Amino acid sequence: MNQYATIALSHTLPKEMVALLAPLGHTRIVRGEVSHGTRIFVCGTGDPIDGSLIRRLPASVQLIAVAGSETDRIDLEAARACGIKVSNTPLNARSVPLSLIANIAAFIDRGFPLDRVCLHAPLRPPRQALRNENSHLNVITRE
């Protein structure tokens, strides 16, 4: 990994998960304000992360990592407006802690988590394959 990250952990996370996240960076359990310099905020699916809380996060926070698949308690629009990425673990993950660790490690290393919540409009389905008269290949185009 390229950097040693400062990671704020919600006090609602299980102790076992907190211990597993420790090797990823300097971790700190928070009950209130997240300190300046924190790059990653890790929360559980039950933590309400509304727009007000997101706007109060320091500008150094670049990722909200959810320990679970549900993101309905997170104001995704506010996170997007603040330039904060939001990641979650897949619904069918064999291990939530390991998926969470993989997401955070990928973010630290490459700048984006493996599993992230997208707010962009989904791509339209591809138009029908077009046959190129000069070859035997089908070309798929997107509008």
N, C-alpha and C positions, 0 to 999 in steps of 0.2 A: 504494500500500500504506500502511496506517495506521501500522505500526510498523517499527522497524529491529530485526530479531531476532538473537539470538545462536544460532548453529547449530554444533553439534559434529559433525564428520565422521569417520567411521571411517577408520582408516589404510588399510583395504583397498580403498577407492574408487579408481577410476582417476583419474589426474591431470587428464585432460580433463574429467571430471565435476566435480571439485573446482573447476576454473576456471569452469565454467558456473554453479555455485551461489554464487559470490562476490558477485554483485550483489544477492542476496536479503537479505544481512545480514552481520554480523560472523561470519566462519567461522573455525573452528579445527580442525585435525586432531588427533584424540585416539588414544592407544594404551592409555590406562588410564582413570583417573577423569575423569568429565565435571564441569566446574566449575560452581559455583553461579551461577545467572543464565541458564544455557543453557535456551532454550525448545524447541529442536528437536534431535533426535539422528538423523542420517542414517547408515544402514548398508546393506551389501550383503546379498544373499540367502545368502551363505555365512557371515555373521557369526552365531555362536550368541549369542542374547540370551535368557538364561534368567531365571528368576524372581529369582535371587540378584542378578544384575546390575541388573535392573529396580528392585528394591527399594533398591539403592544409588544410583540416579540421584537427583540433587537434586530437591526438590519443584517447582522451576521448570520442569522438563521436562514439556511438554504433548503432544508428538508424537514418535513414532518413525516416521520415513519410510524405507521400504525401497526401495532402488534395484533393483526387479525385482518380479516377480509372486508369488514364493514367500514364504510366511510360516511355513513349518513349523519353522524354527529359532528362532522367537520364542515366548516363553511369553505367549500372548494373554490368558490368564486373569489372570496377574500384572499385565500392563499395565492391564487393565480394573480390577482391584482397586485399583491405584494412581491411577486416573483419567487414564491416559495413552492418547491415541488412537494407533492404528497405521494407517498408510496404506501402500499398495503401488501399483505401476503395473499397468495392465491387461495381461493376457497377450498381447493382440493389439495393444499399443501400437506405433505406427510408430517411436517414439523413446523409449527408457527415460529418457534425461536430460531431454527436454522434458516428459514426463509427470511426472517427479519434480519438476521446477521448478514446473509448474502446480499440483501437490498442495501444495507448500510455500507458494507464493504465495497460493493460496486460503486456506490455514490462517492465514497472517499477516494477510490482509485480512479474512476472515470468521469465523475461529475453527474451521473444520473443512476438511479436505482434500477434494479432488474425489473421490478414490478411497480408500475406507477399508475396513478389515476390520471386519465386524460380528460380534459374539458373541451378539447377541440372537437369540432363537428366530425362525425365519422365519415370516412371516405365513402363515396357512392360506390355501389357494386360496379365491377368492370362492365363496360359495354360488351356486347357480343364480340367474340374473337373475329378479327378481320383477316380475311385470307389475302395474302400478298401474292399477286399473280406471278411474280418473278421468282418465287421460291416456294418451298413446301412448309414454311413456318407460319404459324398463326401468331399474330401480333395482338397482344391484349393492351388496350388503352384505357386510361382513366380520364374522366371529364375533369 
